[in-house]
Amino acid sequence: MIIGLINFFIVLLGRALRFAHNELLRVLLCFNLSVNSIYHNAFSAFFKIIKFSCHIVPFASFTLILSLAFFSLHSQYLDSLDIIKKARFHIDTLCSNTFKGRGYINNGHVLAAEYIKNQFTSYGLNPICSTGMTQNFEFPLNLIQDAELIINQQKLIPSKDFLPAPHTPPVEMKNFTPKYIGLGSPENWKKVSKGLHKQWVIIEDGMPNDIPENLKDSLKKWYSTENQIKQAKMYDASGLIIKQKKLTHSFSAEPIGLPVLFIQENLKIKKIDSYKVKTRTGNQFSQNIIAFQRGIVDSTIVVCGHYDHLGSIAETVFKGANDNASGIAFLLVLAEQLAKIQTKYNILWIAFGAEETGLNGSLHYVMKNPCIPLEKVKFVFNFDLLGHGQDGVMAVGSKTYPDLFQIVTFTNEALGKPIAFSERPNAPNSDHYPFTLKNIPALFFYTMGGPKHYHDYLDLPEGLELTAFVSMQKIFLKILE
């Protein structure tokens, strides 16, 4: 009876200690505190208590079990801290000003690729492609090299106040007054149609609030940016300004004939002093970084993520901490651990370039230049946007490839189900997708929750909590070992 009560107490206390450990770790890491000394002091004090208790408590086995339990928790903590420390180092490095947003201004993408290549080499990974670890390719791009907007003698900030549309042609305008027409409804366009010849137009983004629910889907196409540009062209406007709640940057392969400018919705514009956009149109080069780890079985698992981001416009640098310095940090930390052991299967580590421009790097690899026969690829894991996780992790492709996803869920459950996975079908939204076009099962994982700083200047390292990072590392380390 007494032994049973002791065992019950041990189990209950063990669960309480584990919960306290996890919560303390989460809080300390969220505040990015230096916690080594805190933890070591706490455990030192605890072991002194254990030592003292051995003299006054007859249950030596109890104190021994409790000591071992705490030692195990301490080891887990140190492993977790090491993973987070390494991840933050890679993220901070990739987001530093040296890499210029990992885009195509000042060769930021080249510097980022070289950093990843050096990391792979330092882990002892090997090249498998005929060109070494670097695979070059080209793709068409309309690159915004510089932009300047001055209103009321105030120079505005790209991404914070304005953004040229990615497909805009070069612009150089001074002292002009755009015509405001409100929402881009058919009625509003008709009202001003006669006075728009060679004039800039300002419209509000979105649809009227009073549209009935049953008509919203049918009217979405009309109020889309594409159709609003079409209307501006049809009425012979010189340019189109669209007021938006959130400015989101992206890329385009080629320019359109009409300059398009996005501005923050709270900006009041009567007259524009100056607006300039410098572009470069043509073929842009970039590179994939590819490393190989030989396993026991001659079948290959591809583990990938993209390293490129949006680069910079004028003084604004798009750091891309979540998208996708976090995913590359995940690859690097995982590769460093797995490179130390003999894995069952070959692992092909790929850091893709030019994902943001339309999956150009992964399309080139899969469709034009795979370094190993595609029929030898067992499946693909792709990691993108791994900086959060407060609301769980989305597994894109899980409903399309349930057998592959089952491997992930079984491993998650075996580790105590630390991750709440959500499921959705396959989609062409990241670098896993080209592999699926060749009938290779692939899953794309991204974290949910946290700030919604997608493709803007606020996607910064300090905004990442890395809530799911450690647990995801442990899951995929177990799967791939």
Buried (B, 14 or more C-beta within 10 A) or exposed (E): EEEEEBEEEBEEBBEEBBEEBBEBBEEBBEEBEEBEEEBEEBBEEBBEEBEEBBEEEEBEEBBEBBBEBBEBBBEBBEBBBEBBEBBBEBBBBBBBEEBBBBBBBBBBBBBBBBBBBEBBEEBEBEBBBEEEBBBEBEBBBBBBBBBBBBBEEEEBBBBEBBBBBBBBBBBEBEEBEBBBBBBBBEEBBEEBBEEBEEBBBBBBBBBEEEBEEEEEEEBEEBBEBEEBBEBBEEBEBBBBBBBBEEBEBEBBBEBBEBBBBBBBBEBEBEEBBBBBBBBBBEEBBBBBBBBBBBBEEEBBBBBBBBBBBBBBBBEBBBBBBBBBBBBBBBBBBBBBBBBEEEBBBBBBBBBBBBBBBBBBBBBBBBEEBBBBEBEEBBBBBBBBBBBBBEBBBBBBBBEBBEEBBEBBBEBBEEEEEBBEBEBBEBEEBBBBBBBBEEEBBBBBBBBBBBBEBEBBBBBBBEBBBBBBBBBBBBBBBBBBE
